[in-house]
């Protein structure tokens, strides 16, 4: 079975208010990329992936008029993808949902959120992901109230082979200090955002430990917007969110390699243009972490990077599609489940 995670930049911009694809020459939101060009590129990438399930990060919007499931299933139908069913969990207000697009012949999945509902009062005991988490991050005897801007998608999954597992799709908050006008303000916002992201990681880690205590197979999959050494504020808190989530019980070879900090080529799953630098920034942001019991199922990870993966590089049409479709590249896991 092949599982994938894919952050699709500005996916919501490719649909009208009735969730129909906008195949036209209007701008998509990606720099100098039309909606038609991005849609065509995405069709090629999803077709090439040929995954049994894709955790779509920054999926199309669910709101007053729009519906993520309808949009994704329409997209799948347009390209005759076998991943023709979609589901989401708790919708959010960012126009960037977390959704699973999957082949119903390969697996069944349902949204199965755990934890108590908290309301505004919150809970210190890993509440439901649409709730409020109370945590004292800086040991000042004052609890912080933390919310997910994009609540993780918790799934109960059963494969066609009968394997039962838990899957959590996550998109943790970015640390980028947007809308600031001074270095001091940027520093304060960056530190505040990292504090919030670490709190989200601790919350998510508590859920991971609960599943493992119950003896359940687990896959954590998505865009964690973080990695060891990614910014200069990491030393203030000691650990990256990736380190917190991995702990000693989950495994992702790309994360482990990055954590080793050995000299050599750095892995990356995303490529962003620096506005005034004339260069691209590359970062390892997307992961598929699995529990130890799944390590004997022959797991094989792959980053579909257009320049670093030989297969992607040699297939010019796929290489160009990956560059046009998004600023992130898919990560896949082939595993015998």
C-alpha positions in Angstrom: 0.0 0.0 0.0 1.2 3.5 -0.8 0.4 6.4 1.5 1.3 10.0 0.7 1.3 13.4 2.2 1.1 16.5 -0.1 0.8 20.1 0.8 -0.9 21.8 -2.2 -0.3 25.5 -2.2 -3.4 27.6 -2.9 -5.5 24.5 -3.7 -8.6 26.4 -2.6 -8.1 29.0 -5.3 -8.6 26.4 -8.0 -12.4 26.1 -7.3 -15.4 28.4 -7.6 -18.1 28.8 -5.0 -19.8 25.6 -6.2 -16.5 23.6 -5.9 -16.1 23.4 -9.7 -12.5 23.5 -11.1 -11.6 26.8 -12.6 -9.7 25.7 -15.6 -8.8 29.2 -17.0 -6.0 31.6 -17.5 -6.6 33.5 -14.2 -3.8 33.5 -11.7 -3.8 30.6 -9.2 -2.1 32.3 -6.3 1.2 30.6 -7.2 3.6 33.1 -8.7 3.2 33.4 -12.5 1.1 30.1 -12.6 -2.4 30.1 -14.0 -5.2 28.1 -12.6 -5.3 25.9 -15.7 -1.5 25.2 -15.5 -1.6 24.4 -11.8 -4.7 22.1 -12.2 -3.0 20.2 -15.1 0.2 19.9 -13.1 -1.7 18.6 -10.0 -3.4 16.0 -12.2 -0.1 14.7 -13.5 1.4 14.6 -10.0 -1.6 12.8 -8.4 -1.6 10.3 -11.3 2.1 9.6 -11.0 1.8 9.1 -7.3 -0.8 6.4 -7.8 -1.3 6.3 -4.0 -3.9 4.4 -2.1 -4.4 7.4 0.1 -3.2 11.0 0.1 -3.3 13.3 3.2 -3.9 16.6 1.4 -2.6 19.5 3.4 -4.0 22.9 2.5 -7.0 21.1 0.9 -9.9 23.1 -0.6 -12.1 25.1 1.7 -15.2 24.1 3.6 -17.4 27.0 4.5 -20.8 28.6 4.0 -20.9 27.7 0.3 -17.9 25.5 -0.3 -17.3 21.8 0.6 -13.8 20.2 0.7 -15.2 16.7 0.1 -17.2 17.8 -3.0 -14.2 19.7 -4.4 -11.6 16.9 -3.9 -14.0 14.2 -5.3 -14.7 16.4 -8.3 -10.9 16.9 -8.8 -10.4 13.1 -8.6 -13.2 12.5 -11.1 -11.7 15.1 -13.5 -8.4 13.0 -13.7 -9.9 9.6 -13.2 -8.0 9.0 -10.0 -8.7 5.9 -8.0 -8.4 8.0 -4.9 -12.0 9.0 -5.5 -13.3 9.4 -1.9 -12.5 12.2 0.5 -13.2 13.1 4.1 -12.2 15.8 6.5 -12.5 16.3 10.3 -13.0 19.6 12.0 -13.2 22.4 9.4 -11.2 25.5 10.2 -11.4 29.2 9.2 -8.1 29.4 7.2 -9.3 28.0 3.8 -6.7 25.4 4.3 -8.3 22.1 5.4 -6.7 18.8 6.2 -8.3 16.0 4.2 -7.8 12.4 3.2 -8.3 11.5 -0.5 -8.4 7.7 -0.7 -9.2 4.6 -2.8 -12.3 3.0 -1.1 -11.3 -0.3 -2.6 -7.9 -0.2 -0.7 -9.1 1.0 2.7 -12.0 2.4 4.7 -11.5 5.5 6.9 -13.7 7.5 9.3 -13.1 10.6 11.3 -12.7 9.4 14.9 -11.6 12.2 17.2 -10.6 11.4 20.7 -10.4 13.5 23.9 -12.9 15.5 25.8 -14.7 18.5 24.5 -13.5 21.5 26.4 -15.2 24.7 25.4 -13.3 27.9 26.3 -12.2 26.6 29.7 -9.7 24.1 28.2 -8.1 21.0 29.7 -4.6 19.9 30.6 -5.3 16.3 29.6 -4.9 16.3 25.8 -8.4 17.3 24.9 -10.1 16.9 21.5 -8.2 18.7 18.8 -11.0 21.3 18.3 -10.8 22.2 21.9 -8.4 24.2 24.1 -5.2 22.8 25.7 -4.0 24.3 29.0 -0.2 24.2 29.4 2.4 26.3 31.2 5.2 26.5 28.7 7.6 28.8 30.5 7.1 27.7 34.1 5.7 31.0 35.2 2.8 29.4 37.1 0.5 30.8 34.4 -1.2 28.4 32.0 -1.3 29.2 28.3 -4.5 28.5 26.4 -3.6 26.8 23.1 -5.8 26.1 20.1 -5.1 24.5 16.8 -5.7 26.8 13.9 -6.0 23.6 11.8 -7.2 20.8 14.1 -5.4 17.5 13.2 -7.5 14.9 11.4 -7.8 11.7 13.5 -8.8 8.7 11.5 -9.7 5.1 12.2 -8.4 3.1 9.2 -9.0 -0.5 8.1 -7.1 -1.7 5.0 -8.5 -4.2 2.5 -6.0 -6.7 4.0 -7.7 -6.3 7.4 -5.0 -4.2 9.1 -6.4 -1.7 11.6 -4.5 1.4 12.5 -4.8 5.0 13.6 -3.8 7.8 11.3 -3.4 11.5 12.3 -3.0 14.1 9.6 -1.4 17.3 10.9 -0.5 20.8 9.7 1.2 22.6 12.6 1.3 26.4 12.6 4.0 28.2 10.7 6.5 30.3 12.6 6.8 33.0 9.9 6.4 36.5 11.4 4.0 38.0 8.8 2.9 41.6 8.9 5.6 43.0 11.2 7.5 46.3 10.8 10.5 46.1 13.0 13.2 43.4 13.9 12.1 43.5 17.6 8.5 42.9 16.6 9.5 40.1 14.3 11.5 38.5 17.1 8.7 38.7 19.6 6.2 37.2 17.1 8.6 34.4 16.0 9.1 33.4 19.6 5.4 33.5 20.4 4.6 31.4 17.3 7.3 28.8 18.2 5.9 28.6 21.8 2.5 27.9 20.3 3.8 25.3 17.9 5.7 23.5 20.7 2.5 23.4 22.7 0.7 21.9 19.8 3.4 19.3 19.5 3.2 18.4 23.2 -0.6 18.1 22.8 -0.2 15.9 19.8 2.5 13.8 21.5 0.2 13.1 24.4 -2.3 11.6 21.9 0.5 9.6 20.3 1.4 8.1 23.7 -2.2 7.2 24.4 -2.5 5.3 21.2 0.8 3.5 21.9 -0.3 2.7 25.4 -3.3 1.0 23.9 -1.2 -1.0 21.6 -2.5 0.6 18.4 -0.5 0.9 15.2 -0.1 4.6 14.4 0.9 6.8 11.4 1.4 10.6 11.9 1.4 12.2 8.5 1.5 15.8 7.2 3.3 19.1 7.2 4.9 19.9 10.6 6.4 23.3 9.5 9.4 22.5 11.5 12.6 20.6 11.7 15.9 20.6 13.6 17.9 23.8 13.1 15.2 25.5 11.0 15.3 28.8 12.8 17.4 30.7 15.3 14.9 30.5 18.1 15.0 26.7 18.5 17.8 27.0 21.1 15.5 29.0 23.4 13.3 25.9 23.9 15.8 23.1 23.4 13.9 20.9 20.9 12.2 21.2 17.6 8.6 20.0 17.3 9.8 17.1 15.1 11.9 15.9 18.0 9.0 16.1 20.4 6.7 14.2 18.1 9.2 11.5 17.2 10.2 10.8 20.8 11.7 7.4 21.1 8.7 5.6 19.6 8.0 6.9 16.1 10.2 6.6 13.1 10.8 8.6 9.9 14.2 8.1 8.3 14.2 11.6 6.8 13.6 13.2 10.3 16.2 10.9 11.9 18.8 11.9 9.3 18.1 15.6 9.8 18.4 15.1 13.6 21.7 13.5 13.2 23.0 16.7 11.7 25.7 14.9 9.8 27.5 16.8 7.1 26.2 16.1 3.6 23.3 16.9 1.4 20.3 18.2 3.3 16.9 16.6 2.6 14.0 18.8 1.7 10.3 18.5 0.9 9.6 22.2 0.1 11.1 24.9 -2.0 10.3 28.6 -1.5 11.4 31.6 -3.5 13.1 34.3 -1.3 11.4 37.5 -2.5 14.4 39.8 -2.7 17.3 37.4 -2.6 17.1 35.8 -6.1 17.4 32.4 -4.4 15.3 29.5 -3.2 15.0 28.3 0.4 14.7 24.6 0.8 13.3 22.9 3.9 12.3 19.5 5.3 8.8 20.1 6.5 6.7 17.1 5.5 6.9 13.7 7.3 5.3 10.3 7.6 6.1 8.9 11.1 5.2 5.4 12.0 5.0 3.4 15.2 7.6 0.7 15.9 5.3 -2.2 15.3 4.9 -1.1 11.6 8.7 -1.2 11.1 8.5 -4.9 10.3 6.1 -4.3 7.4 8.8 -3.3 4.9 8.3 0.5 5.0 10.0 2.5 2.2 9.9 6.3 2.2 10.4 8.6 -0.7 10.5 12.3 -1.3 9.3 13.2 -4.8 11.7 16.0 -5.2 12.1 17.1 -8.8 15.9 17.6 -8.5 16.9 15.1 -5.8 14.9 12.1 -6.9 16.4 10.4 -9.9 13.1 9.1 -11.2 11.5 12.6 -11.0 14.5 14.3 -12.5 14.6 12.0 -15.6 10.9 12.3 -16.3 10.8 15.9 -17.5 7.0 16.1 -17.7 6.7 15.0 -14.0 9.6 17.2 -12.9 8.0 20.3 -14.5 4.6 19.3 -13.0 6.0 19.0 -9.5 7.5 22.5 -9.8 4.3 24.0 -11.1 1.8 22.2 -8.8 3.0 23.4 -5.4 5.9 24.8 -3.3 5.9 21.4 -1.5 6.7 18.0 -2.9 4.9 14.8 -2.0 6.3 12.3 0.4 5.2 8.7 0.1 5.4 5.5 2.2 5.1 2.1 0.6 4.3 -0.4 3.3 2.8 -3.9 3.5 -0.4 -3.4 5.4 
